[in-house]
Amino acid sequence: MSHLKIIIGNKNYSSWSLRGWLSAHHTGLAIDEVCLKLDTPSFYSEIEKYSPARKVPTLLDGDIAVWDSAAIIDYCAKIAPEKYWWPAEKPAYAYARSIFGEMHSGFPLVRNHMPMNLKDRWQGLVFSKALQAELDRIEAIFTHARLEYGADGAFLFGAFSAVDMMFAPVVTRLETYGVTLSATARSYVDAILNYPAFQVWKSAALLESEIVEADQLPYDIKYLG
Ligand SMILES: N[C@@H](CCC(=O)N[C@@H](CS)C(=O)NCC(=O)O)C(=O)O
């Protein structure tokens, strides 16, 4: 039986960690958790003990280390194959794999200009054209997946899957930065925000006291509120 340990960053800020943590929890296996504080001198001396990439999240399964959030999701699917990770039908699977990869390697403006911060909340923001185009693409992805493949549940492919783990951090950003969404995309965002495992993560995030990022808007966003 696997004994998992997940090394993560601050729950309020570490978007990549959220993915790894959700996937570890999805296995249903017992998990120990080590939370390293981002942007502190001890982060690097500590993370070196666990990960050659020196980044969170890193998953340990006994003496096996897996780093990178997508690799962790993949590994968790391998050790808990009885859980739902991917849709079975070829068209849904192809779309799921494609948007999973698109999220992992894309959306640079959303990543850089809309940092995850679960304690923050904005309304009345206007985004640059380029940033808005990325947000529109995310909304289109949510809408297509929900309408084509999501009928069996509230998530992109029905029940909570690997793809929802991948998109969960971006969902929190849509909420934090008050992005206006269609009813279909909004219902998906609400499903993630109300998902019990995410609620556990968020409750812990709200108790954290560290401030990692300055509370100011990046240049790709204007506040008109
Ligand atoms: N591609 C990696 C990125 C991981 C990553 O950049 N993690 C950040 C925290 S959210 C980190 O460890 N930052 C510390 C640093 O880069 O010094 C993944 O998907 O896990």
The ligand as a Tripos MOL2 file, in Angstrom:
@<TRIPOS>MOLECULE
LIG
   20    19     1     0     0
SMALL
NO_CHARGES

@<TRIPOS>ATOM
      1 N1          5.6930   23.1570  -13.7400 N.3       1 LIG1
      2 C1          5.7460   23.0140  -12.3240 C.3       1 LIG1
      3 C2          5.8430   24.3940  -11.6880 C.3       1 LIG1
      4 C3          6.0200   24.3630  -10.2040 C.3       1 LIG1
      5 C4          6.2860   25.7410   -9.6170 C.2       1 LIG1
      6 O1          6.7060   26.6720  -10.3330 O.2       1 LIG1
      7 N2          6.0760   25.8760   -8.2990 N.am      1 LIG1
      8 C5          6.3380   27.1240   -7.6160 C.3       1 LIG1
      9 C6          5.3180   27.4030   -6.5220 C.3       1 LIG1
     10 S1          3.6500   27.5290   -7.0620 S.3       1 LIG1
     11 C7          7.6740   27.0240   -6.9080 C.2       1 LIG1
     12 O2          8.0640   25.9810   -6.4410 O.2       1 LIG1
     13 N3          8.3440   28.1650   -6.8030 N.am      1 LIG1
     14 C8          9.5880   28.2640   -6.1220 C.3       1 LIG1
     15 C9         10.6660   28.7520   -7.0420 C.2       1 LIG1
     16 O3         10.5020   28.6640   -8.2710 O.co2     1 LIG1
     17 O4         11.6560   29.2200   -6.5380 O.co2     1 LIG1
     18 C10         4.5330   22.2090  -11.8520 C.2       1 LIG1
     19 O5          3.5920   22.0570  -12.6320 O.co2     1 LIG1
     20 O6          4.5260   21.6960  -10.7360 O.co2     1 LIG1
@<TRIPOS>BOND
     1     1     2 1
     2     2     3 1
     3     2    18 1
     4     3     4 1
     5     4     5 1
     6     5     6 2
     7     5     7 1
     8     7     8 1
     9     8     9 1
    10     8    11 1
    11     9    10 1
    12    11    12 2
    13    11    13 1
    14    13    14 1
    15    14    15 1
    16    15    16 2
    17    15    17 1
    18    18    19 2
    19    18    20 1
@<TRIPOS>SUBSTRUCTURE
     1 LIG1         1 GROUP 0 **** ****
